[in-house]
Amino acid sequence: MQDVATVEEINTANKLTNSRSKIYLETRAYLRQSLSTLFDLDPLEIPINAHPGEPPILPSGMGNISLSHCKDAITICWHKSKIGIDIERTDRDFNHIKVAEKYFFHTNKSNHNNYLTKNMILNQWCAVEASIKWDHGKLAKDINDWQFFEKPKKLIHKKKNIHLDYSHINFHNWTIALAYEKQTSFNPEIICCSKNF
């Protein structure tokens, strides 16, 4: 992927640590290259607002984008309606029981431990992160306010009364979740790239 960055993005990257700067510039380059294909514009002409740690935003009328990356991949989703996306490696190493108890199950914890699998919790985490990105929220602040339902596939924000649907995509070594409103005509453009950051 050819590096593509505006002067502002380069100046922003120079204020970050080396590792964050590299990820910031590479993700913005993928974002610009992908959207340039979609809109048939030069990558540097894409009018995107994409500050570190903030969701990338396009001007009104150009649709909505969501971006996610893990240690070796980035995924970008564009849709005319609001959309949220998250990607995780399926072999991610974490204590799924502790994550489930801390974030997802607050009563009768012992009853859940017998049937919970790492894959179940990873998929739930991925869907909740996608919903937080749909809402342009923050993981630490919002994770406990989202309720996850496997059947039917629903995500509900208890305080804001937001109701979203979600879908999962298994792609090679990654699991990807999309969060969207029920009335969304579901045909987003998704670009998934393997990349060692």
C-alpha positions as CSV (number, residue, x, y, z in Angstrom):
1,M,0.0,0.0,0.0
2,Q,1.5,3.3,-1.1
3,D,1.7,5.8,1.8
4,V,-0.8,8.6,1.3
5,A,-1.1,11.3,3.8
6,T,-1.9,15.0,3.9
7,V,0.4,17.6,5.5
8,E,-2.0,17.8,8.5
9,E,-1.9,14.0,9.0
10,I,1.9,13.9,8.8
11,N,2.1,16.7,11.4
12,T,-0.4,14.8,13.6
13,A,1.7,11.6,13.2
14,N,4.8,13.4,14.3
15,K,3.3,14.2,17.7
16,L,2.6,10.5,18.3
17,T,4.8,7.7,19.6
18,N,6.6,5.8,16.9
19,S,4.3,2.8,17.0
20,R,1.1,4.9,17.1
21,S,2.4,7.1,14.3
22,K,3.1,4.1,12.1
23,I,-0.4,2.7,12.7
24,Y,-2.0,6.1,12.2
25,L,-0.4,6.8,8.9
26,E,-0.9,3.3,7.5
27,T,-4.6,3.1,8.4
28,R,-5.2,6.6,6.9
29,A,-3.4,5.5,3.8
30,Y,-5.6,2.4,3.4
31,L,-8.6,4.5,4.1
32,R,-7.8,7.1,1.5
33,Q,-6.8,4.5,-1.1
34,S,-10.0,2.5,-0.6
35,L,-12.3,5.6,-0.7
36,S,-10.5,6.9,-3.7
37,T,-11.6,3.7,-5.6
38,L,-15.1,4.1,-4.3
39,F,-15.5,7.8,-5.2
40,D,-13.1,7.9,-8.2
41,L,-11.1,10.7,-6.6
42,D,-7.4,11.1,-5.9
43,P,-6.6,9.7,-2.5
44,L,-5.4,13.1,-1.2
45,E,-8.7,14.7,-2.4
46,I,-10.8,12.6,-0.1
47,P,-12.3,15.1,2.4
48,I,-11.9,12.9,5.5
49,N,-11.7,14.0,9.1
50,A,-9.7,11.3,10.9
51,H,-7.9,12.3,14.1
52,P,-6.1,9.7,16.3
53,G,-8.5,7.8,18.5
54,E,-11.5,9.3,16.9
55,P,-13.9,7.8,14.3
56,P,-13.2,8.9,10.7
57,I,-15.9,11.1,9.3
58,L,-16.9,12.1,5.8
59,P,-18.8,15.3,4.9
60,S,-22.6,15.1,4.7
61,G,-23.8,13.3,1.6
62,M,-20.7,11.1,1.2
63,G,-21.9,8.3,3.4
64,N,-20.4,6.8,6.6
65,I,-17.2,4.8,7.3
66,S,-16.0,2.7,10.1
67,L,-12.5,1.4,10.6
68,S,-11.0,-1.3,12.8
69,H,-7.6,-2.9,13.0
70,C,-5.9,-5.6,15.0
71,K,-2.2,-6.6,15.1
72,D,-2.1,-7.9,11.5
73,A,-5.2,-6.6,9.7
74,I,-7.3,-3.6,9.0
75,T,-10.9,-3.6,7.8
76,I,-12.8,-0.6,6.4
77,C,-16.6,-0.4,5.9
78,W,-18.5,2.2,4.0
79,H,-22.3,2.6,3.8
80,K,-24.7,5.3,3.1
81,S,-26.2,4.8,6.6
82,K,-24.4,4.7,9.9
83,I,-22.3,1.5,10.3
84,G,-19.9,0.1,12.9
85,I,-17.3,-2.5,12.3
86,D,-14.8,-4.4,14.5
87,I,-12.2,-7.0,13.7
88,E,-10.4,-9.4,16.0
89,R,-8.1,-12.4,15.5
90,T,-9.8,-15.7,16.2
91,D,-6.7,-16.9,18.1
92,R,-6.6,-13.8,20.3
93,D,-5.2,-14.9,23.7
94,F,-7.4,-13.6,26.6
95,N,-9.1,-14.9,29.7
96,H,-12.7,-15.2,28.3
97,I,-14.3,-16.1,31.6
98,K,-12.9,-13.0,33.3
99,V,-14.0,-10.8,30.4
100,A,-17.4,-12.3,30.4
101,E,-17.8,-11.8,34.2
102,K,-16.5,-8.2,34.1
103,Y,-18.4,-6.9,31.1
104,F,-21.2,-9.1,30.1
105,F,-22.6,-11.2,33.0
106,H,-23.3,-9.5,36.3
107,T,-25.5,-12.0,38.0
108,N,-25.3,-15.8,38.4
109,K,-21.8,-15.8,37.0
110,S,-21.1,-19.4,38.0
111,N,-24.0,-20.6,35.9
112,H,-22.4,-19.2,32.7
113,N,-18.9,-20.6,33.2
114,N,-19.8,-24.2,32.2
115,Y,-20.8,-23.4,28.6
116,L,-18.9,-20.2,27.7
117,T,-16.3,-20.6,25.0
118,K,-13.6,-18.2,24.0
119,N,-15.2,-18.0,20.6
120,M,-18.6,-17.0,22.0
121,I,-17.1,-14.2,24.1
122,L,-14.8,-13.0,21.3
123,N,-17.8,-12.7,19.0
124,Q,-19.8,-10.9,21.7
125,W,-16.9,-8.5,22.3
126,C,-16.5,-7.9,18.6
127,A,-20.3,-7.1,18.1
128,V,-20.3,-4.8,21.2
129,E,-17.2,-2.9,19.9
130,A,-18.9,-2.5,16.5
131,S,-22.0,-1.0,18.2
132,I,-19.8,1.4,20.1
133,K,-18.2,2.5,16.9
134,W,-21.7,2.9,15.3
135,D,-22.5,5.3,18.2
136,H,-19.1,7.0,18.0
137,G,-18.7,6.2,21.7
138,K,-15.8,5.1,23.8
139,L,-15.1,1.5,24.8
140,A,-14.2,2.1,28.5
141,K,-17.2,4.4,29.0
142,D,-19.9,2.5,27.0
143,I,-19.2,-1.2,27.1
144,N,-21.3,-1.9,30.2
145,D,-24.3,-0.1,28.7
146,W,-24.7,-2.4,25.7
147,Q,-26.7,-5.6,25.9
148,F,-25.9,-8.4,23.5
149,F,-28.5,-10.9,22.3
150,E,-27.5,-13.9,20.2
151,K,-31.0,-14.8,19.1
152,P,-32.3,-12.6,17.6
153,K,-29.0,-10.8,16.7
154,K,-29.6,-7.6,18.6
155,L,-27.6,-5.0,20.5
156,I,-29.4,-2.6,22.9
157,H,-27.9,0.5,24.6
158,K,-29.8,0.6,27.9
159,K,-29.4,4.3,28.6
160,K,-29.8,5.7,25.1
161,N,-32.5,3.2,24.0
162,I,-30.5,2.4,20.8
163,H,-31.5,-0.8,19.1
164,L,-29.1,-2.3,16.5
165,D,-28.8,-5.4,14.5
166,Y,-25.5,-7.1,13.9
167,S,-23.8,-9.6,11.7
168,H,-20.7,-11.7,12.0
169,I,-18.2,-12.6,9.2
170,N,-15.5,-15.2,9.6
171,F,-12.7,-14.5,7.3
172,H,-9.5,-16.6,7.4
173,N,-7.9,-15.9,10.8
174,W,-10.3,-13.1,11.8
175,T,-13.8,-12.5,13.0
176,I,-15.6,-9.4,11.9
177,A,-18.7,-7.8,13.3
178,L,-21.0,-5.2,11.7
179,A,-23.5,-3.2,13.7
180,Y,-26.3,-1.3,11.9
181,E,-29.9,-0.2,12.3
182,K,-32.6,-2.7,11.3
183,Q,-33.9,-0.6,8.4
184,T,-30.4,-0.4,6.8
185,S,-30.5,-2.0,3.3
186,F,-27.5,-4.2,4.0
187,N,-25.1,-4.0,1.1
188,P,-22.0,-2.2,2.5
189,E,-18.6,-2.0,0.8
190,I,-16.1,-3.8,3.0
191,I,-12.4,-3.8,2.5
192,C,-10.3,-6.2,4.5
193,C,-6.5,-6.1,4.2
194,S,-3.8,-8.2,5.9
195,K,-1.0,-6.0,7.2
196,N,1.7,-6.4,9.7
197,F,1.8,-3.1,11.7
